[in-house]
């Protein structure tokens, strides 16, 4: 299986309801990093159809060749420029008549107009040569409305290298480049079904009296009993079209049947689930006992404007706000399944499966989603950690080298099984595998989420998770530990009911 990963930021091109199906070395696709530049490339025209906006894309592949700063010391750069130089006899500045080498044309961004006829012979030869070395090329260009200033353009000739940017990715790019008034109008005109602005309003103005762990104070007992609030992390549901996920600020239900019968966004509904949502992230909508709002703590920003809310979210959180915290798992479902199949095939269930086998992996992956949510981070790395961290065990006992073996496995397969992950994600995954049994509690958020996801399942071997060895505020909470014990078969309800609130932490460390 060929695995690609993102190799460009969000890039734009002129509207192409016309994004043609076929391309080749003579007719590649060109993209620019600036929204305004895409309009300039098209002559700064006013689109006849207001929805006919520049297209936002991301390029995905194995390799990219960046020639915006051509370096003679770089072997790939040198091979390409040498081949380009050899293909044409004459290299002269058309304006001054002085000799110029190919390096200077790349540095100045005026290679396209070398001939002065718009034919772009050397320009197209550059890409024909470069595409032998990379899936995409980044190069300077100062033609077609760039006002004489070289700007970076991205070029590819492979249609399967191009994917449409998600709403979260495109919004992140636009927030860096456009005034708020334009962004607000764009959201209202082009993405009304996503309900971004309405969800922003809910996230910045939560009514804390309606929070699931407090609403019993403001509603009659019989109404509260009908709500289905457990007081512990629990699944939430939403009926949405197949392409959507449950999003921060969405209406939700606490039972799947109600969600199925009351699908949102005006299309045929599939019931999507988020597991282990903490009561502090669930708010009663104030209508009837079955309707709630999903307002996760990590995404709440109170007493700010709409613009401030969106600009305050880190890029990763903004993407998940628009696309869903499960979006990366959905997008990479095929790659995750390949990892899962591989580790299952190589795992000795007889020797290692009682305490450290697939059942444990599945619970760790579920905890990984909840811990990641509490930190406001993408759950992809912690979820995959659940699948691989114990996959290289030789036995069900201590096996002190099983973590380092798992880390070595991840690094060894970084160019095939894990090639869809960015380099920093691969390293975080490997580090978490390496150290997960050492009792460490420090590290970047991905790593801490991995540690806690694993340690919350200690109940399977009759160990109560000790808050001193948990890394996040979420995992240290008594109701979270109790729910984790119940998931592992320890009997978490009895555990938490036997302790008063002050004595619980002492009990956990016993």
N, C-alpha and C positions, 0 to 999 in steps of 0.2 A: 504494500500500500504506500503510495507516494503521499507524504505529509508536508503540507505547506504551512507557513506561519506568516503573520503580517510583517511586511517589509517596508511599509510606508506609513506616514501619518495620514490623516484624512486629506484627500486631494480632490480638486474640483475640475470639471471640464464643462465646456459649453453644453447647453441642453442637447441631448441626443436621444430623443425618443427614437432616435437615430443612433444610439450606442450600438453600432453595427455588430453583427454576430461574428463576422470574419475579419481577421487582420493578418498582416504579414510584415516582412521586413521593410517593404516599400510603403506600407500603409499601417504604421503602428498607431496606437492610441496615445495621446498627449494629455497630461494633467498638470495642474498648477496647485501650489499649496495655498494660494490666496483666492478667496471667493471673488473678490473684486477683479482679480486678474482673469478669471474665467470669463467674466463679462467683457473685459477688454479684448480678449482673444476673439470674441464673437463680434467685435466692432462696437461694444458698449450699447448694443441695441436694446430697445424696450421690447420685452417679450410680448408677442401678440396675445398669448394666453398667460395670465398672471401665475398659473401653476407651472409654467414652463421655465423653471429655475435651473441654474447650473446644477449638474449632477455631482453629488458627493460620493466618493468611492474610497476604498482602501485596497492597496495592492498586496497580494499574498503569494508567496512563492518560497523558494529555497535561498536565493541569493539576489543581492542588489549591488550594482556597481555605481559608486558615487564619484562622478567626474567633475563636481563643482569646484574641487580644489585639486586639479590633476597633479600627480606627484611622480616625477621621473624615478624616484627610488622605489615606487610600488611596481612589482613585477607585472601585475595585471594591467595597470595603467600603461606601462611602457610597451607591453606587447600590443595593446590596442592602438596606441599612437604610432608605433613603428609600422604596423600593418596599414593604417590609414595614410601615413606619409608615403609609403611605397606605392600606394595605389594611384597617386596623382603626381605628375611630373613637376608641376609648377605650384609653389606656395608663395604668393605675393599679396601684399595688402592692396585691395582694389582702390582705396582712396589715396594712399601715399605713393604707391608704386614700389615701396621698399619690401625686401624679402621678409617674410614672417613664417615661423614654423607652426605646425599644427597645435603645439602646446599653447601658444599665445592665443590662438583662436578659441580654444576651449576655455582658457582663463577669462577672456573678454566676453564670451557669450555671443560672438558674431559669426560663428561657423555657418549657420543656416544660410545667411545671405552672402556667402563668399562670392558666388557667381554674379550676384546682382540681378538675377533673372527670376528669382523665386523657385528655381528648379530644385535647389537644395541637394545637389549631387553629393557633395562631401558630407553633408548632414545625414543623409540616408545611408551613406556608406559607413559612417560612424556606428549607427545602430545595427546595421547588418553584421559588422565585426563584433560589436559589444555583446549582441545577443548570443554569441557563441560562448560567452563567459558568464552570463547572468540572465535572470528572468526579467529584470527591470533595470533601467538606467536613470540616474539623476544627473542632470547637466544644466549649465547656464544657457539662457537664451534671452536676447533682447530685441526680438522682432514681433510683429503682429500686435502692436498696441501696447508694448511695454514702456513706451515713452523714452526709449533709449537707455533704460536701466536694465542690466541683466538680472533675470529672476530664475530661480530653480524650477525646472520642469521635470516631471517624471514621465518615462516613456516605456511602454511594453508592447509586444506584438502578440502576446498570448491572451486570448479572451478569458481562459480559466484562471488567469492571474488577477482578474478584476472582480471584486465583490462590491456590492452597494454598501455604503456606510450605514450603520444603524442610526436610529434617531439620536441616541445618546452620544455617539461619536460625532455626528454632524453638529449637534447642538454645542458640544464642547469646542469644536473648531470655530463655529460662528460667534460664540461668546468672546473669543479672543480677537475677533476681527470686526464685528459689527456693533453699532449702537443698539441699546436695548429696545428702542421703539421698533426698529426693523425686525428684531428677533421675535418680539411679542406678536407683531403682525404676521410673521411667517408661521409661528406656532398655531395661531388661530385659523389661518387660511389653509395650511397644508396638513396639519396634524390634529384636527379637532378630536378624532377618536381616541388619541392617546391621553387626552385630558390633562396635559402637563400643567397648565396654569391652575386648574381646579385642584389638582393634587398638591401643588405648591402651597396653595392657600390652606389646605388642611394640615400640611406638615408644619406650617409656621404659626398656626393658631389652634393647637390642641386644647380640648377641655379636659383637664386632668381629673375632674370629678367623674368623668365617664370612663376612665381607664378601668380595665377589667379587674384589676386588683383593688379598686376603690369603689366601683359602681354599686356594690352592695349597700353602701352608706346612703345612696340617694334613690333607690328603687325599693318597692315592697319586696318582702322575702319571696313571695310566690313568683313574682316576675324574675327575680334573680335566679331562682331555682330553674326556671324555664330556659335560661340563656345558654346553659351548657358550659359555663366557665368552670374550669377545673382547679384554678389556683396554681397550676404547674405549667411548664411549657407544653403546648399542645398544637396539633395541626390546625391550619386555617385553610379555607377553600374559596375559590372564586371561579365562576363560570365565565370563560373567555373564549374568543376565537382561537383556533389552533396555534396561530403565530404569536399570540401574546403570552406574557407571563404575569404572575401576581406582582404588582408594583407598589412601592411605598406610596401611601395616600389613597390606595384603592379601597372600595367597598369589599368586604369579605363576609363569609359566614363561618360558623364553627361546626357545621355539619355538611357533608358532601351533597346530601339530597337537596337541601335548600339551595345550595349553590348551583346545582344542576337545573333546578326549576326557575332560577332567577339569574340567568346568564346576562352578563353586561356587554356593553359596546355594540349592541344592536345586531349581532350576528349569531349564527349557530354556535352554541357554547360547548366547550370541553371543560371539564372540571380540573383545574390546576391546584396543586397542593404545596404549601410550605410547611415543613415539619418543625416541631419543637419551637414554636413561637412563644416568647415569654409574655405573661400577662401584661407587663408594662408596655408592650408594643401593640396591644389590642385595645381599641376604644369602642364602647357602645355608641352606635350612630344616633341613638335617641328616638328612633322610630318605633320598631317593634323588637321583640326579644331575639330575633334571628339575624339582625343586621348590625354589622360592626365595621369599623375602619381599621386598616392596617397602617399604623403610624410608628414605625420602628425608631427606637431611641437614637440610633446612629445617624439617622437622616433628619431628625427634628432640628430646626433652627428657628427659635421663637423671636418675635418682635423685630423682624426684618421685613424689607419689601420683597416683592417677587424677584426683582432683579438681583438684590443682594443674596437672596436665598440660593439662586442658581449659581451665582458667581462664587459663593462661599464653599460650595461643594467641591472637594477634590475631584479630579478627572475621573477616577475609578468609581467614586460614589455617584457622580453625575450620570455616568453611563448606566449604572445599575438602577438609578432612579427612573431613567427613561426606558431601559430595555429589560429590567428585572434582574434580581440577584442570581437567578438560575440561568440567565441567558448564556453565560459562557459554557455551562454544563450542557445545555441544549445544543449549542453550536458545535461543540466538540464531542457530541455523543458517540460518533463513530470511533474517534480516537480513544476515548475512555473505554469503550467496549473492547477495543483491541488490547489495551493494557490489562483489562480484567480477564479476558480470555487467556492471555499469555501467562499471567501469574497463577491462574487456576490450573492450567495445564502442567506447570512446573512445580506445583505445591504438593507435598506429601501429607495428605489429610490424616493418614493413620498415625504418623509420627508427631504431627504438630497441630492437628485440627481441633482438639478438644477445647483449648483455651485461646489459641492464637490463629484460628482459621477463618474461613469466609464469614461465619456469623459475627465474629468480632470485627472483621473489616467493615461489614455493613453498618454496624452500630457506630463505629468510629467515624465513618463517612457522614452518618446522620448528625452526630454531634458536631462534626466539622462545619456543617451548614449553619447550625445555631451559633457556635462560637464566632464564626466569621461575620455573621449578621450583627452580633453585639459589637464587633470592632469596626463595622462598616467597610469590610474588605471583600474582594471577590473570593468566593469559596472554592475556586477551581483547584488551586494547589493543595489546600487542606483536604479536599474531597479525594483527590488522587492519592494523597498520603495514606488515607484510610485503606486503600487498595493494596499499597506496596510496602508499607513499613514493616510488616511481619512476614512478607512473602518469601524471604530468603532464609527463613529459620530451618535448622536441622533437627530440632526437637522442641518439645513443649515446655522445657525447663528454662533455666536461666539463659543459656546460649548467649553469652555476653557479646559475641561478635556479629549477632544477627543485624543490628543496626548499621554498622559499617558495611556489611555485605549488601544491605538494601541500598545504601548510598552509592556504593560502587556499581550496582546494577543500574541505577538511574543515570549515572554519569556515562556508563558504557553504552547505554541505549539512547543517549540524548539526540542522536542524529536520525533515529528512526521512530521508535515507540513514543519518545517524548519530544520529537522535533517540532511539534506545534506550539510548544511552550517557549516563551522568551528565555534568554540565557539566565536572567536574574531569577525567574521562576524555577528553572531547573536546579539552580544552585540552592535556592531556598528549600526545595523539596528534598534534595540530597542531604542538606545539613540537618533538616528535621528528622530524616530517617536515621542519620548517623547518631544523633544525640538523644533520641526520644526516650531511651531507657536510663539516662544518666541523672535524672532528677533536676535538670536545669530549668529555670523559670524565666530566663531573659532571652531576648532576641527580637527580631523584627516581627510585625504582626502575623505574617503568614506562618512563621515558625512557632510562635506562641499558640496560635490556633491549632496547629498540628499536635503540639504537646498536650493541650487540654482535651482535645477530642479523644486522644488515646487514654489519658488518665481518668476521664469520666467513666470509662468502661471497666475500671478495676473491680467492680462488684462481682464480675464473673468468676474471679478467683478469691472471693471472700475478703477483699480489701476495700475498706471505705476510703474514697478519695480524700486526701488530706489537703485542706486549703493552702497550707504552707508550700505545697508542691504544685499548686495550680497557678496559672499565669495571668488569668483575666478575672475581672470583677464578676463577669457573668458566671463563669464556672465555679466560683467560690460561693455562690448563693445557695443557701440551704435547700430551697425548693428545686434548684437545678440538680444538685447532688442527689436529692431524694428521687427525682424523676429518672436520673441516670441509673441509680441502683435498681429501680423498678424495671427499667429496660433490660438490665443485665440479669434479671431474675433474683435479685437480692431481697426484694420486698421493701421498696423505698417508702411506702406510705407508713408502715409500722415504724420504720426508722425515724422519720421526721415527727410523727405524732408522739413518740416517746420522749422527746426533748422539748424543753422550754427554749424560747428564742435565745436566751443568753448562754445556755449550756451546749448549744449545737456545735459550735466551733470546737469546743473542748472534746466533744464526742468524736468529731471527725478525725481529730489528731490522735485519738487513743490507739 
